[in-house]
Amino acid sequence: MTPHLNHHQRETLNRVFAHPIAHNLEWRDLESLLEAVGSCEWTHDDHLKVTIGDSSHVVVRPKSKDVEVDTIVDLRHFLRGAGIEPESA
C-alpha cells in the first residue's frame, strides 16, 4: 500500500528502495516523503520520529545534505514493515 504521493515523493521512495543504494539522497526529499507517509515529530535532540500505524522509527538528521547509507537501509526495512513500497517492488 502506498499513500497518495506526488511525483517527487514517489521518486524519493523509488530511490530509497533502489539497488544499488543511492548515495546522494537529500535529507529534504526524504523528510518530505516521510511526512507524506506517516506522522512526524521532532524530538529535543534533533531526531525525527516517524510513526506509521502502530510502528515508529527514529531518524537522525544528517550533518550534510545527503542521507547516510545506513539510514536508508534502516528506513527501507521500516517502510516495508509498514506496508510502504514502490508500486514496482
C-alpha positions in Angstrom: 0.0 0.0 0.0 1.4 3.4 -1.0 -0.4 6.5 0.2 -1.1 9.3 -2.3 2.4 10.7 -3.1 3.3 13.5 -5.5 5.8 12.7 -8.3 8.8 13.9 -6.4 7.8 11.8 -3.3 7.3 8.7 -5.5 10.8 9.3 -7.0 12.3 9.5 -3.5 10.5 6.3 -2.4 11.9 4.6 -5.5 15.4 5.8 -4.6 15.1 4.5 -1.0 14.3 1.1 -2.4 16.8 1.3 -5.3 19.7 -1.2 -5.8 22.4 -0.2 -5.5 21.6 2.2 -2.7 21.5 5.8 -3.6 24.5 7.7 -2.2 23.1 11.2 -2.9 19.6 11.1 -1.4 18.9 14.5 0.0 17.5 14.9 3.5 14.8 17.4 2.5 13.5 15.0 -0.1 13.4 12.1 2.5 11.7 14.4 5.1 9.0 15.3 2.5 8.4 11.6 1.8 8.2 10.6 5.5 5.8 13.4 6.2 3.6 12.2 3.4 3.5 8.5 4.5 3.3 9.0 8.3 3.2 11.4 11.2 6.5 13.1 12.0 7.6 14.7 15.3 10.9 16.3 16.0 12.5 15.4 19.3 14.5 17.7 21.5 17.8 16.2 20.3 17.1 16.9 16.6 15.8 13.4 15.7 12.7 12.8 13.6 10.3 10.3 15.0 8.2 8.8 12.2 5.0 6.9 13.0 3.1 4.8 10.5 0.2 2.8 12.0 1.5 1.2 15.2 5.1 1.3 14.2 7.6 4.1 14.9 11.1 4.7 13.8 13.6 7.5 14.8 15.8 9.1 12.1 18.8 11.2 12.9 19.1 14.3 10.7 22.4 14.0 8.8 25.2 16.6 9.3 25.3 17.1 5.5 22.5 17.4 3.0 22.7 13.7 2.0 21.3 10.8 4.0 23.7 8.1 5.2 23.5 4.7 3.5 22.8 3.0 6.9 19.9 5.3 7.4 18.5 4.4 4.0 18.8 0.7 4.7 17.0 1.1 8.1 14.2 3.2 6.5 13.8 0.6 3.8 13.1 -2.1 6.4 10.8 0.2 8.4 8.8 1.3 5.4 8.5 -2.3 4.1 7.3 -3.4 7.5 4.7 -0.7 7.5 3.5 -1.7 4.0 5.0 1.2 2.2 6.8 0.2 -1.0 7.1 1.4 -4.5 4.4 0.1 -6.8 7.0 -1.7 -9.0 8.5 -3.6 -5.9 
